[in-house]
Amino acid sequence: MRVDVGSSTIYFTSCKGSAEEVELFTDVGERSGDVIGAVSGIVSLVLSIVGFALIGAAGFALEPGASADEVADALSDGNTRLALTGIFLDTLGSLFLIAFAAFLWTRLRGAEGESGWISIASFAAALLMVAAGLGDKAAYYAIVSRADAGLDADVATALYDTVTGFFTLFQALAGFFLFVTGLAVLQTGALRRWLGWTGTAIGVASIAAAADPESSLGQLAFPLVVLWIVAMSIALLRAPASEVASARMPGGTPARRR
């Protein structure tokens, strides 16, 4: 609209049009944030797997209980630059995992309600899981960064034992994360119920596997955790936030999802 005031001309835009544009930009921004949050789970896994593969290719990823001679060979023959790159990528993966866990928490909390506790338990377990993962990366960094400086094999062996301990802790915490997240999904009906059932089952298996990481169950549990996180990321991508938030029907009864 145009209004002439003396020698000046003032133009007014339609308030309705502006409101619609603001709403459109808000929706686009929220959707972009949702996509980033959901995809962060997959990005985290890719970075961590590639990072650990580089540590292995560099010759520093040893089996638990490696002998002093094997540790000494890794220190003398390992490619430190490649290993440090792997540690960096693995650390980036941990950061993306925090973003994924935070996004998952907002979805579950929206469905569970402010008085619920399972969704925050899920987020807390994810943070502890990340902390355990960062612990083994710190131990790897200590090994790799001092390898060319004549790190004593006995000290390196102790650091490798620390890596094993942190990974065992990571496996137990990852199991607890899946377990409580699965309970939250089953309680709220926020996402597909099969994600809840498989999350609780894999979670229990991962916790049990931490007692003997080298057992067949221990070898199987971690890949199942990885697959479950990928499935959860895809489910979050496909489920709009409004659909998750409205999962609980009036009266607090969880909506049923197959």
Helices and strands as residue ranges (DSSP letters): E 2-5, E 8-11, H 15-57, H 68-77, H 80-112, H 118-147, H 153-188, H 193-209, H 216-238, H 241-245, E 248-249, E 253-254
